[in-house]
Amino acid sequence: MDYLLTLLIRTSLGTLYMTGMIILVGFILGFLRNHSIANFQRSFGWKAVAITAVIGVPIHEISHAIFCFIFRHKVTKVVLLQKRDENGVLGYVTHSYNPNSIYQQIGNFFIGIAPIFGGIATIIALMHFIIPGTYDEFITISMNNLSITDISGINLNGIFTSYLDLIKIIFSINNLSNPYFILFLFLAICISAHISLSSADIKGASSGFFIIVLIILGLNILGFSKFNIAESILKYNLILIGFLIVALIFSSITYLISLILSLIKK
């Protein structure tokens, strides 16, 4: 009985360490996205949402398609942008896979959450080309945080402070007076407005998630949990935080702008 309980705890913790941050941020992004879209629609009607969709939706769908290729799924159709249908769908990717392939089954999880990483990667790339100084600061902060080898109150405070400083750098006077920054901010808002996961994305990801749980369970049964991989898991999550914080920053900005506009329009 003790063995089964230990196995359950280790499997749960392993799953949490591997996917918990992604799932948590995914739900937060979904909340921010839904309220941002609702606020934009209340303020300016569907046309405001459509403007963001022209940029955001193709990136969302391309992200799905790229991860389909990575996990060797067969892509049967890609619609980067379409007129909103009766279900509110603006674009989609249909794909198939071999149910006997564990690799392809795991791929369902990453294909489902692909828009989060595709959106983040695009925003970071835009940052590199449009506001390179801010990009350099982001990379410096991310690399400094990777030097952390344990979780303590001091280190957590340092991580929080470093990303708070990043927000200040992004919205510095130099950037706000730079017309290229306004372009970057517009593009980042468009991407952030469509970075979250649809119900279809979540459904697809869930099937892959359960396969990941089973694999972690199997590794624990085989005794791999005895190896000391705490530092590797920590660095993995620090890398994740570095990427996901970008999505949270610009999704929060998108929400705040949409909220202010909706209040002005009242």
Secondary structure as UniProt FT lines:
FT   HELIX           2..15
FT   HELIX           16..20
FT   HELIX           21..44
FT   HELIX           46..70
FT   TURN            71..72
FT   STRAND          74..79
FT   TURN            86..87
FT   STRAND          92..96
FT   TURN            99..100
FT   HELIX           102..130
FT   HELIX           132..146
FT   HELIX           153..170
FT   HELIX           173..176
FT   HELIX           179..192
FT   TURN            193..194
FT   HELIX           199..221
FT   TURN            222..223
FT   HELIX           224..226
FT   HELIX           230..265
//
